[in-house]
Structures are given as structure tokens and as C-alpha cells.
């Protein structure tokens, strides 16, 4: 009888384990926590006398800024085919819209609350203020600059006293980046050192881990200094608190997190420029609205210092070393979603161009997604920490190599993911950021 009871108990425990793992394999996967400031889209009051929040309205005066914004991924955050496909595959969850179309007026449905308090299961209702035109503009001007019916920016009210709309100065130039680029991670079953999209969290970690200078304790990165501020700053009302016009919005919901002011977001991704804010105004220091990142090969090259060289020959062979150092980004490279990676290929080439030897490396986050989320390795480029990749050439071999080639590529999407989502090659393409060939000796 005892043996039978033991067998039944073990069987029930085994069944429970199987059911648990089956549930973990099939349930919706959420690898970040919805922070208080991110529960709802941004409620915005249209600043007088604009009439609407369209980027084209802003662009009527701020023409140079508008032209730059149209070239950015921010302007395509809703229309980007990779995002549209990936969101559909993941079940068209509303929470994705709070970054890609962050304004309440950009979403077809209003968020009234959440079923059972689950932030991934909102209670929705038709939105009478929905604007399809505004939705297509993705991360538009108002997403960063409009709060409580006021235009916020880097200039003081004294400097903007001739503006045709109400203006105020925000606390620091990096604060608007925080709402989407801080992704907290407190979910059960998720064991990640850095949340998948938590670039600001990654900057903090990199500062703790990376080498420090003896003079100021900061990483020696090629990040431009911020533009000096002038004029008195007005405190921005916190989300969830009454605003000057009596409304409530959900911008940050808490003070700007420590370190955001020196995160270097705008210093790198919005380069300095000297120009008038609008036609007829005097020239002043400002920033370009480009936000270039992994989608732009030139921006990736700017972040990396790459050297490819031959070492001293030893015993008839030569080692060729490729050294890559992240000298221009305060975060890891690549950053953002774990899909992105860098590939390194080193090849020995024969006289006919045939590959005699091939070394392949992948710089990425190695993550198991089911049944629990665990990161095993992270081979990405930390700030100011060089990585070395070596291929050896035996000069006495037959056939002897005549050249060695190094190629570094930046990939926005792995091939397996592309096949799964049935995406064409021109969507989220890879780009070559470095290629160099060193001749060993003439053939024959």
C-alpha cells in the first residue's frame, strides 16, 4: 500500500512539473516589468495656438529639425515593417504602443485600467481623440516636448520669450530618453543581468564594470560634453500630480533617475549644431534630431575603434589579430533588443581566392527564453574593454595562404528570426562596418 501511495505521489509530482513547464513554454513571454510611469500612454493637451500635435505643424517653423526627424527611426517607429510584423507575431499587445506611438491621441483605444491589475491586459475603450495621421508619425515632436499644454525644451523661458506658444525648460537634456529606454526587470522566471531594452540600465552597469581613469573615475569614452546651460530651470510637474492647467499626465511618475543627466544619450545621438531655431531667429547652439544608432553603419563605426595587424612570425607561422574596442558608446555594443549582434569573420585566402581557414565569432547575448529566461553569456563589447580575435597562418603550408581578411558586420536580426517572421532581406538588413585584407606574400 505504501509503495502504491509513493508511486501515485511521484506521478502527481511529475505531472505537476510537466504541466508547469508546459505552461512556461506556452504562456505569453514578458521579459520586462511595466513601471508606474509606463502604464498609460501620454495624455497631452494641445498647446495654444498650435491647433494639433502633428510634426508637420511643428515643422512649419522648425524646418531643419523637422527634416532631420523625417530621416530618423523615431519617425518610422510605427510604420517600420519589422516592428509591425514582430508585434503581430507577439499578439499585438497594447503595451508596445506606449513606446512606438506614445501619445494617447495616437492610439485607437483608451486605456481605462487593467484586468486583475495585469498591466499586460488593459481595459480598452474607443478613443474619440484618435488621430491616424498622428499615429503614423510614431515618436513625434510632442512625445518628447509637450507636457501639460506646454512646450518643454533645453532653452530657458527668457531665451524663448518671443515664442508663439508657452515654453519651459526641462531639468536635463537626457530626461526624455528615460521613459522608453529604462526597462525594469522584476518578473518571476526572468534572470537577466540587464533587461532586453534597458539601455540606460546598461549604462549604469557598464560604468560599474568598465575601467576607470585615475583623474575623474569615469570611463575614458569619446563622448562629447553637454552644452552648457544658461537661465533658470523650471521644475517639471511629476506625472500623476496636478499640472499647471489642472490635468494629469504620465510622463515619468517619479524624479529623474540618478545618472540620467550624465548618461550621454543626446551628447552622442543628437550631435551639436549652430543654427537658428527657426527662420529669422539668431543662430544659437542646439542639437540635430537624428538619433542614429544600430540602423546606421556610420554611427556604429563611430562607436568602435578597430585595428587589424600581423604579429611577429614565430616558427614559420604568423598570427593576425583583430582588436575591437568600444570607445564611443557608454552602453554595450550592440545594445537594445537581444536580436542584434556583431559577427567577426577572419579568413586565410589562397592564390585562387579560396578560403583555406575560417574563424567566426559572434558578439551577442546568449539567452534561453523557455521555460525560464536565463542569460548564459554576454560577449558584446563593453565600453573601453578591447576584445581580440586571432587567426594563424602557416607560411609553410601547401597551398600557402597569400592573404588574410577580416570582416566585421552589424546585424539587426538573426537569420532564424527573419525566417520565422517571413521578413525579406531588405527589412532590418546587416551592414559591414569594417573590412581589411592583408597580403602575406605573392603566390608561387
KEVEXRO-231311 format. One record per residue (C-alpha): residue number from 0; x, y, z. Coordinates in Angstrom, 2 decimals, decimal comma, always signed. Layout:
% residues N
 resi       u       v       w
  NUM       X       Y       Z
...
% end
This chain:
% residues 444
 resi       u       v       w
    0   +0,00   +0,00   +0,00
    1   +2,83   +2,36   +0,89
    2   +4,60   +1,56   -2,36
    3   +1,42   +2,32   -4,30
    4   +0,96   +5,63   -2,45
    5   +4,59   +6,55   -3,14
    6   +4,17   +5,79   -6,85
    7   +1,00   +7,92   -7,01
    8   +2,72  +10,79   -5,19
    9   +5,74  +10,69   -7,51
   10   +3,45  +10,50  -10,54
   11   +1,44  +13,53   -9,39
   12   +4,64  +15,50   -8,73
   13   +5,94  +14,52  -12,14
   14   +2,67  +15,59  -13,77
   15   +2,81  +18,91  -11,90
   16   +6,34  +19,52  -13,15
   17   +5,34  +18,65  -16,72
   18   +2,30  +20,96  -16,56
   19   +4,41  +23,76  -15,07
   20   +6,99  +23,55  -17,84
   21   +4,24  +23,27  -20,47
   22   +2,66  +26,43  -19,09
   23   +6,02  +28,20  -19,15
   24   +6,55  +27,13  -22,76
   25   +3,11  +28,30  -23,96
   26   +2,32  +31,37  -21,87
   27   +2,91  +34,91  -23,24
   28   +6,51  +35,91  -22,62
   29   +7,07  +39,19  -20,75
   30  +10,69  +39,96  -20,02
   31  +10,22  +43,42  -18,53
   32   +8,06  +44,97  -15,84
   33   +5,61  +47,76  -16,62
   34   +6,79  +50,61  -14,44
   35   +4,34  +53,05  -12,89
   36   +5,26  +55,82  -15,32
   37   +4,72  +53,49  -18,29
   38   +1,26  +52,06  -17,54
   39   -0,64  +54,50  -19,75
   40   +0,12  +56,41  -22,96
   41   +0,92  +60,10  -22,59
   42   -2,13  +62,31  -22,13
   43   -1,43  +65,61  -23,86
   44   -3,16  +68,94  -24,06
   45   -2,57  +70,80  -27,34
   46   -0,54  +73,95  -26,63
   47   -2,21  +77,13  -27,86
   48   -2,23  +78,31  -30,59
   49   -0,98  +75,18  -32,43
   50   -4,34  +73,51  -33,07
   51   -2,85  +69,98  -33,28
   52   +0,21  +67,92  -32,35
   53   +1,31  +66,95  -35,86
   54   +5,01  +67,09  -36,65
   55   +4,18  +68,94  -39,84
   56   +2,72  +71,76  -37,73
   57   +5,96  +71,98  -35,75
   58   +7,93  +71,72  -38,99
   59   +6,27  +74,80  -40,45
   60   +8,54  +76,87  -38,17
   61  +11,30  +74,42  -37,14
   62  +12,10  +73,30  -40,67
   63  +15,65  +71,95  -40,20
   64  +14,63  +69,94  -37,15
   65  +11,59  +68,56  -38,94
   66  +13,68  +67,46  -41,96
   67  +16,10  +65,63  -39,66
   68  +13,28  +63,94  -37,75
   69  +11,82  +62,57  -41,00
   70  +15,09  +60,69  -41,62
   71  +15,13  +59,09  -38,17
   72  +13,84  +55,74  -36,89
   73  +11,74  +57,72  -34,41
   74   +9,59  +58,93  -37,31
   75   +9,19  +55,33  -38,50
   76   +8,63  +53,67  -35,13
   77   +5,02  +52,82  -36,11
   78   +5,48  +52,15  -39,83
   79   +8,71  +50,11  -39,58
   80   +7,86  +46,72  -41,19
   81   +9,99  +44,76  -38,71
   82   +8,14  +46,25  -35,74
   83   +4,74  +45,72  -37,37
   84   +5,50  +42,08  -38,15
   85   +7,11  +41,32  -34,81
   86   +4,26  +42,89  -32,87
   87   +1,71  +40,87  -34,84
   88   +3,62  +37,66  -34,14
   89   +3,73  +38,54  -30,42
   90   -0,05  +39,06  -30,22
   91   -0,49  +42,81  -30,90
   92   -0,06  +43,77  -27,26
   93   -1,07  +47,30  -26,35
   94   +1,97  +47,94  -24,17
   95   +4,24  +48,06  -27,25
   96   +2,39  +51,17  -28,38
   97   +3,44  +53,16  -25,34
   98   +6,90  +53,45  -26,90
   99   +6,17  +53,24  -30,63
  100   +3,11  +55,56  -30,54
  101   +3,44  +57,06  -27,06
  102   +0,71  +59,72  -27,18
  103   -2,85  +58,82  -26,14
  104   -4,08  +60,56  -29,31
  105   -2,01  +58,11  -31,38
  106   -3,82  +55,01  -30,10
  107   -7,21  +53,76  -31,30
  108   -8,25  +52,76  -27,80
  109   -8,09  +54,47  -24,44
  110   -6,61  +52,51  -21,55
  111   -9,14  +52,65  -18,71
  112   -7,41  +50,24  -16,35
  113   -6,18  +46,65  -16,22
  114   -7,95  +43,32  -15,78
  115   -6,92  +41,96  -12,39
  116   -4,19  +44,57  -12,18
  117   -2,29  +42,90  -15,04
  118   -0,53  +45,71  -16,93
  119   -0,27  +43,47  -19,99
  120   -4,08  +43,01  -20,06
  121   -5,57  +46,52  -20,33
  122   -9,22  +47,51  -20,24
  123   -9,77  +49,34  -23,52
  124  -12,43  +51,68  -24,87
  125  -12,79  +53,58  -28,18
  126  -10,68  +56,73  -28,25
  127  -12,58  +59,75  -29,67
  128   -9,34  +61,74  -29,90
  129   -7,52  +59,12  -32,03
  130   -5,63  +60,59  -35,00
  131   -4,43  +58,15  -37,72
  132   -2,12  +60,85  -39,10
  133   -0,51  +61,33  -35,71
  134   -0,21  +57,55  -35,26
  135   +1,80  +57,25  -38,49
  136   +4,31  +59,76  -37,13
  137   +5,49  +57,39  -34,40
  138   +7,74  +59,10  -31,87
  139   +6,74  +62,56  -32,95
  140   +7,74  +66,01  -31,63
  141   +5,07  +66,08  -28,92
  142   +6,22  +62,74  -27,47
  143   +9,33  +64,49  -26,14
  144   +8,38  +68,14  -25,96
  145   +4,71  +68,51  -24,95
  146   +3,54  +68,19  -21,36
  147   +0,51  +69,84  -19,76
  148   -0,12  +72,02  -22,81
  149   +3,41  +73,48  -22,64
  150   +6,38  +73,03  -24,98
  151   +9,41  +71,86  -22,98
  152  +12,96  +72,04  -24,30
  153  +16,59  +72,86  -23,45
  154  +16,17  +76,66  -23,51
  155  +15,01  +78,88  -20,66
  156  +11,80  +80,91  -20,84
  157  +13,92  +84,06  -21,04
  158  +15,63  +82,73  -24,17
  159  +12,25  +81,75  -25,65
  160  +10,25  +84,83  -24,67
  161   +9,33  +85,52  -28,33
  162   +7,92  +82,02  -28,89
  163   +4,28  +81,97  -30,11
  164   +3,43  +79,15  -27,67
  165   +4,05  +78,57  -23,94
  166   +7,54  +77,20  -23,21
  167   +9,52  +75,89  -20,26
  168  +12,95  +74,36  -19,72
  169  +13,30  +70,76  -18,64
  170  +15,61  +69,55  -15,89
  171  +18,28  +68,00  -18,16
  172  +18,63  +67,11  -21,80
  173  +18,59  +63,35  -21,24
  174  +15,41  +63,04  -19,20
  175  +13,04  +62,42  -22,12
  176  +15,07  +59,37  -23,16
  177  +14,37  +57,65  -19,85
  178  +10,69  +56,84  -20,30
  179  +11,28  +54,24  -23,03
  180  +14,93  +53,34  -22,55
  181  +14,66  +52,25  -18,92
  182  +13,02  +48,82  -18,85
  183  +12,86  +47,41  -15,31
  184  +13,00  +43,65  -14,88
  185  +11,40  +42,13  -11,79
  186   +9,37  +39,31  -13,31
  187   +9,46  +35,81  -11,86
  188  +11,26  +33,35  -14,05
  189  +13,36  +36,09  -15,69
  190  +17,06  +36,02  -14,82
  191  +18,73  +38,72  -16,87
  192  +21,54  +40,98  -15,72
  193  +20,18  +43,74  -17,95
  194  +16,58  +44,00  -19,23
  195  +16,30  +43,45  -23,00
  196  +15,61  +47,10  -23,87
  197  +17,09  +48,78  -20,79
  198  +19,89  +50,76  -22,39
  199  +20,07  +53,29  -19,54
  200  +20,33  +50,44  -17,03
  201  +23,11  +49,06  -19,21
  202  +25,00  +52,37  -19,00
  203  +24,91  +52,17  -15,21
  204  +26,21  +48,61  -15,25
  205  +28,94  +49,46  -17,76
  206  +30,14  +52,27  -15,51
  207  +30,45  +49,87  -12,61
  208  +32,22  +47,19  -14,63
  209  +34,37  +49,22  -17,00
  210  +37,90  +50,58  -16,50
  211  +38,17  +53,95  -14,81
  212  +40,55  +56,83  -15,31
  213  +42,66  +57,90  -12,35
  214  +41,59  +61,52  -12,69
  215  +37,82  +61,58  -12,54
  216  +36,69  +57,98  -12,05
  217  +34,77  +57,88  -15,35
  218  +35,27  +55,67  -18,39
  219  +37,55  +57,29  -20,97
  220  +34,99  +57,38  -23,76
  221  +34,83  +59,62  -26,81
  222  +31,52  +61,15  -25,73
  223  +31,15  +64,90  -26,38
  224  +30,47  +67,06  -23,30
  225  +26,98  +68,52  -22,81
  226  +26,15  +72,01  -23,97
  227  +26,47  +74,46  -21,03
  228  +23,09  +75,54  -19,67
  229  +22,01  +79,14  -19,14
  230  +18,99  +80,64  -17,43
  231  +16,86  +79,38  -14,58
  232  +15,26  +75,96  -14,98
  233  +11,60  +75,39  -14,21
  234  +10,73  +72,21  -12,36
  235   +8,66  +69,84  -14,47
  236   +5,48  +68,63  -12,72
  237   +5,68  +64,94  -11,90
  238   +3,28  +62,59  -13,58
  239   +0,22  +61,82  -11,53
  240   +0,38  +65,24   -9,87
  241   -1,72  +68,28  -10,80
  242   -0,20  +70,23  -13,68
  243   -0,40  +73,99  -14,30
  244   -3,63  +73,51  -16,28
  245   -5,15  +71,08  -13,76
  246   -4,69  +67,99  -15,96
  247   -2,69  +64,87  -15,21
  248   -0,22  +63,12  -17,48
  249   +2,01  +60,07  -17,19
  250   +5,44  +61,31  -18,22
  251   +7,87  +59,86  -15,67
  252   +5,90  +59,49  -12,49
  253   +9,00  +59,99  -10,35
  254  +12,11  +62,17  -10,19
  255  +14,64  +61,75  -12,99
  256  +16,69  +58,64  -12,03
  257  +20,29  +59,20  -10,87
  258  +22,76  +59,12  -13,71
  259  +20,35  +60,17  -16,45
  260  +21,80  +63,68  -16,58
  261  +25,21  +62,24  -17,44
  262  +24,06  +59,23  -19,46
  263  +25,34  +60,82  -22,67
  264  +22,23  +59,95  -24,72
  265  +21,80  +63,26  -26,51
  266  +25,54  +64,01  -26,49
  267  +26,09  +61,10  -28,92
  268  +22,78  +60,60  -30,68
  269  +21,92  +64,29  -31,14
  270  +25,16  +65,99  -32,29
  271  +25,77  +69,66  -31,62
  272  +24,87  +72,22  -34,25
  273  +24,99  +76,00  -34,51
  274  +21,91  +77,34  -36,31
  275  +18,74  +79,41  -35,84
  276  +15,93  +77,62  -34,03
  277  +13,65  +78,90  -36,80
  278  +13,85  +81,23  -39,78
  279  +14,56  +84,83  -38,81
  280  +15,93  +83,97  -35,36
  281  +19,58  +84,43  -34,36
  282  +21,94  +81,46  -34,57
  283  +22,39  +79,51  -31,33
  284  +23,79  +76,25  -30,04
  285  +21,42  +73,34  -30,40
  286  +21,28  +69,70  -31,41
  287  +20,46  +67,75  -34,53
  288  +17,40  +65,50  -34,27
  289  +18,88  +62,37  -35,84
  290  +19,02  +59,64  -33,16
  291  +21,26  +57,45  -35,28
  292  +22,05  +54,03  -33,82
  293  +22,39  +50,42  -34,96
  294  +20,44  +51,10  -38,16
  295  +23,19  +53,47  -39,31
  296  +26,59  +51,91  -40,23
  297  +28,39  +55,23  -39,84
  298  +27,14  +55,58  -36,25
  299  +28,29  +52,05  -35,43
  300  +31,74  +52,72  -36,92
  301  +31,96  +55,92  -34,88
  302  +31,47  +53,93  -31,67
  303  +34,17  +51,35  -32,43
  304  +37,96  +51,50  -32,71
  305  +39,16  +48,57  -34,85
  306  +42,73  +47,50  -35,59
  307  +43,90  +44,55  -37,71
  308  +47,59  +43,69  -37,67
  309  +50,17  +40,93  -38,12
  310  +52,12  +39,78  -35,10
  311  +55,82  +38,83  -35,17
  312  +56,36  +35,50  -37,04
  313  +57,18  +32,50  -34,88
  314  +58,30  +29,06  -36,08
  315  +57,06  +29,60  -39,63
  316  +53,62  +30,92  -38,73
  317  +52,12  +34,37  -38,26
  318  +49,20  +35,31  -36,00
  319  +46,89  +38,03  -37,30
  320  +44,99  +39,87  -34,57
  321  +41,80  +41,89  -34,94
  322  +41,20  +44,15  -31,92
  323  +37,82  +45,84  -31,41
  324  +37,22  +48,36  -28,64
  325  +34,00  +50,19  -27,82
  326  +35,41  +53,69  -27,38
  327  +32,35  +55,75  -28,29
  328  +29,30  +54,31  -26,51
  329  +28,54  +54,37  -22,82
  330  +26,48  +51,21  -23,23
  331  +27,34  +47,79  -24,62
  332  +27,50  +47,40  -28,42
  333  +25,15  +46,18  -29,75
  334  +22,52  +47,48  -27,36
  335  +18,73  +47,28  -27,40
  336  +16,84  +44,11  -28,20
  337  +18,89  +40,88  -27,94
  338  +18,29  +40,11  -31,63
  339  +21,14  +42,41  -32,58
  340  +24,66  +41,05  -32,82
  341  +28,08  +41,67  -34,36
  342  +29,79  +38,98  -36,41
  343  +33,56  +38,74  -36,89
  344  +34,96  +36,64  -39,73
  345  +38,68  +36,02  -40,23
  346  +39,76  +34,14  -43,35
  347  +43,01  +32,86  -44,82
  348  +42,82  +33,09  -48,61
  349  +44,70  +31,07  -51,18
  350  +46,02  +32,25  -54,54
  351  +42,70  +31,46  -56,23
  352  +40,68  +33,34  -53,62
  353  +39,54  +30,11  -51,99
  354  +39,13  +30,15  -48,20
  355  +41,78  +27,94  -46,59
  356  +40,80  +28,64  -43,00
  357  +37,91  +30,45  -41,37
  358  +37,40  +31,73  -37,81
  359  +33,92  +33,01  -36,90
  360  +32,90  +34,90  -33,76
  361  +29,56  +36,28  -32,57
  362  +29,21  +39,21  -30,16
  363  +25,78  +38,94  -28,62
  364  +23,71  +37,93  -25,61
  365  +23,21  +34,18  -25,36
  366  +19,77  +33,78  -23,79
  367  +17,49  +30,80  -23,16
  368  +13,92  +32,04  -23,46
  369  +11,90  +28,97  -22,38
  370  +10,81  +27,66  -19,91
  371  +12,62  +30,36  -17,91
  372  +14,63  +33,31  -19,21
  373  +18,31  +32,90  -18,41
  374  +21,31  +34,68  -19,90
  375  +24,29  +32,34  -20,14
  376  +26,88  +34,60  -21,74
  377  +27,31  +38,15  -22,94
  378  +30,09  +38,58  -25,50
  379  +29,14  +42,09  -26,58
  380  +31,58  +45,00  -26,49
  381  +31,72  +46,67  -23,10
  382  +32,91  +50,29  -23,01
  383  +36,71  +50,58  -23,16
  384  +37,31  +46,82  -22,89
  385  +39,15  +45,56  -26,02
  386  +38,36  +42,16  -27,48
  387  +40,96  +40,27  -29,54
  388  +40,28  +37,79  -32,35
  389  +43,14  +35,76  -33,83
  390  +43,74  +33,65  -36,90
  391  +47,07  +31,94  -37,55
  392  +48,69  +31,44  -40,95
  393  +51,17  +28,61  -41,52
  394  +53,50  +30,04  -44,15
  395  +54,99  +26,58  -44,80
  396  +51,63  +25,05  -45,69
  397  +50,86  +23,74  -49,16
  398  +48,98  +25,58  -50,57
  399  +50,31  +28,54  -48,64
  400  +47,93  +31,42  -47,89
  401  +48,51  +34,65  -49,79
  402  +46,21  +36,95  -47,84
  403  +44,25  +37,23  -44,62
  404  +40,95  +39,12  -44,44
  405  +38,91  +40,48  -41,55
  406  +35,23  +41,44  -41,88
  407  +33,07  +42,91  -39,10
  408  +29,31  +43,11  -39,64
  409  +26,46  +44,55  -37,57
  410  +23,24  +42,53  -37,70
  411  +19,83  +43,85  -36,68
  412  +18,19  +40,44  -36,94
  413  +19,39  +36,81  -36,92
  414  +18,54  +34,65  -39,93
  415  +16,36  +32,29  -37,84
  416  +14,19  +35,17  -36,66
  417  +13,91  +36,50  -40,21
  418  +12,72  +33,11  -41,46
  419  +10,28  +32,74  -38,56
  420   +8,66  +36,11  -39,24
  421   +8,96  +35,70  -43,05
  422  +10,76  +39,02  -43,42
  423  +12,53  +39,95  -46,68
  424  +16,26  +40,70  -46,65
  425  +15,74  +44,44  -47,14
  426  +13,98  +44,67  -43,75
  427  +16,43  +45,20  -40,87
  428  +19,47  +44,44  -43,06
  429  +23,00  +43,77  -41,86
  430  +25,83  +46,20  -42,64
  431  +29,61  +45,91  -42,97
  432  +31,37  +48,21  -40,52
  433  +34,96  +47,07  -41,17
  434  +36,80  +45,13  -43,89
  435  +40,53  +44,83  -44,39
  436  +42,78  +42,45  -46,30
  437  +46,49  +41,99  -45,55
  438  +48,67  +40,39  -48,26
  439  +51,05  +37,73  -46,94
  440  +53,27  +37,08  -49,97
  441  +52,92  +36,75  -53,71
  442  +51,63  +33,35  -54,91
  443  +54,19  +30,83  -56,15
% end
